[in-house]
Amino acid sequence: MARFTRKKKVLAFFTAGLVLVGGGVAFAYWTTSGTGTGTVATGTNVGITVNQTSTITGLYPDGPVVALAGNFTNTNSGPAYVAQVAVAVDPAWSARADAGKPACTADDFVLVQPTATNADVPAGTGVGSWAGASIRLANLGTNQDNCKSVTVNLVYSSN
C-alpha cells in the first residue's frame, strides 16, 4: 500500500480545493434584467378581381332565371379574405336602338345577389369561387324591344 507523505497530502488537498473552486466558477452566474425595443412592418394588399365564368345568352321578358357564378384573380402574395360578392347592372348602361320605344335599362332586369363567400381566396388567377347569383329579364308590361340583342354590362364588387 502506498504511503502518503505530509507533503503529498497537502498537495492532494490543495489540488482538490482548486478543482472544487474551479468547478464552482463554471456554474456561477449573475442575474440581471433589461429592456429593449424592436419593430416589425406589415405589408399591404391590392384589390382582387371578381370574374364571371358563366356565359349568359338568350334572355327574354319573363324568361327563366339564369345562374351567375365565377371566381377571382388575386395578385397579392398571399390570400385575401372575401366575405361577399355583389352584382349590379352597370348604372351607366342603357340601350336604345329605336328612339320611339323605351330604353332598355337596369330596371328591365332582376338580379339575385350571390350567397356569402366568407373564404380566403388564395393568390392566383381563376382561384376560389362565388355562386348563388342569378339574372332574368323581367316582363314590365311595356314595350321592351330595345332589350333585344343587347349585351348587358354587369359590375361586380366584393368586400
C-alpha positions in Angstrom: 0.0 0.0 0.0 1.4 3.4 -0.9 2.1 5.8 1.9 1.3 9.5 1.6 3.8 11.8 3.0 2.7 15.0 4.6 3.9 16.9 1.5 1.8 14.7 -0.8 -1.2 15.1 1.5 -1.0 18.9 1.4 -0.5 18.8 -2.4 -3.5 16.5 -2.9 -5.7 18.7 -0.6 -4.7 21.9 -2.4 -5.4 20.2 -5.8 -8.8 19.0 -4.7 -9.6 22.6 -3.4 -8.7 24.1 -6.8 -10.9 21.6 -8.6 -13.8 22.4 -6.3 -13.3 26.2 -6.7 -12.8 25.9 -10.4 -15.9 23.8 -10.8 -17.9 26.3 -8.8 -16.9 29.1 -11.1 -18.0 27.2 -14.1 -21.6 27.2 -12.7 -21.6 30.7 -11.3 -23.7 33.4 -13.0 -25.3 36.8 -12.3 -28.9 37.6 -12.8 -30.0 40.8 -14.3 -32.9 42.4 -16.1 -33.2 44.6 -19.1 -35.5 46.2 -21.7 -35.3 46.7 -25.4 -37.4 47.7 -28.4 -37.9 46.4 -31.9 -40.0 46.9 -34.9 -42.0 44.9 -37.5 -43.6 46.0 -40.7 -46.8 44.8 -42.2 -47.5 44.6 -45.9 -50.3 46.0 -47.9 -52.6 44.4 -50.4 -54.3 45.3 -53.7 -57.9 44.7 -54.6 -58.9 41.4 -56.2 -60.8 41.0 -59.4 -64.2 39.3 -59.4 -64.6 37.2 -62.6 -67.8 35.9 -64.1 -67.3 32.4 -65.5 -70.9 31.7 -66.5 -72.0 32.7 -70.1 -75.5 34.1 -70.3 -77.4 34.3 -73.6 -81.0 34.3 -74.9 -82.7 36.2 -72.1 -86.3 37.3 -72.9 -89.1 39.0 -71.0 -90.4 36.8 -68.2 -87.9 34.1 -69.2 -86.1 31.7 -66.9 -83.8 32.8 -64.1 -80.2 32.1 -65.2 -77.4 31.4 -62.7 -74.3 33.7 -62.4 -71.1 32.3 -60.9 -67.4 33.0 -61.0 -64.0 33.0 -59.4 -61.3 35.6 -58.6 -57.9 36.9 -59.6 -55.8 37.6 -56.6 -52.5 39.3 -57.5 -51.4 39.6 -53.8 -48.6 37.5 -52.5 -51.0 35.7 -50.0 -54.6 35.0 -49.6 -57.3 37.7 -49.4 -60.5 37.3 -47.4 -63.7 37.8 -49.4 -66.9 38.0 -47.4 -69.4 38.8 -50.1 -69.6 39.4 -53.8 -72.3 41.9 -55.2 -73.5 42.2 -58.7 -75.4 45.0 -60.5 -76.2 46.2 -64.0 -73.8 49.0 -64.7 -75.7 52.1 -63.8 -74.3 53.9 -66.8 -75.6 51.2 -69.2 -78.7 51.5 -71.3 -79.6 50.6 -74.9 -82.0 52.4 -77.2 -81.7 51.4 -80.8 -85.2 52.6 -81.5 -85.8 56.2 -80.1 -89.6 55.7 -80.4 -89.5 53.0 -77.7 -88.5 52.9 -74.1 -84.8 52.4 -73.5 -83.6 49.1 -72.1 -82.1 49.9 -68.6 -81.1 48.2 -65.4 -84.8 48.3 -64.4 -85.6 45.7 -67.0 -83.5 43.1 -65.2 -84.0 41.2 -61.9 -80.8 40.3 -60.1 -80.4 38.0 -57.1 -77.2 38.6 -55.2 -74.6 35.8 -54.7 -74.5 33.8 -51.5 -71.9 34.8 -49.0 -68.4 33.7 -49.9 -66.7 34.0 -46.5 -63.5 32.5 -47.6 -59.8 33.1 -48.0 -59.0 33.4 -51.8 -55.5 32.2 -52.5 -53.1 34.1 -54.7 -53.5 33.3 -58.4 -55.7 33.6 -61.4 -59.1 31.9 -61.6 -59.0 30.8 -57.9 -61.7 30.5 -55.3 -65.3 30.7 -56.3 -68.6 32.5 -55.8 -72.1 31.4 -56.8 -75.7 31.7 -55.9 -76.4 34.8 -58.1 -78.9 35.0 -60.9 -80.4 37.3 -63.5 -83.5 37.3 -65.6 -85.2 39.8 -68.0 -88.4 41.0 -66.3 -91.7 41.4 -68.0 -92.5 45.1 -67.3 -95.7 45.0 -69.3 -94.3 47.7 -71.7 -92.5 47.5 -75.0 -89.1 46.1 -74.4 -87.9 45.8 -78.0 -84.8 47.9 -77.1 -83.7 45.0 -74.9 -83.4 42.7 -78.0 -79.8 41.6 -78.9 -78.0 43.7 -76.4 -75.1 42.9 -74.2 -75.8 44.0 -70.7 -72.8 45.2 -68.7 -72.7 43.8 -65.2 -70.4 45.2 -62.5 -69.1 43.1 -59.6 -67.7 44.2 -56.3 -66.6 42.4 -53.1 -65.9 43.3 -49.5 
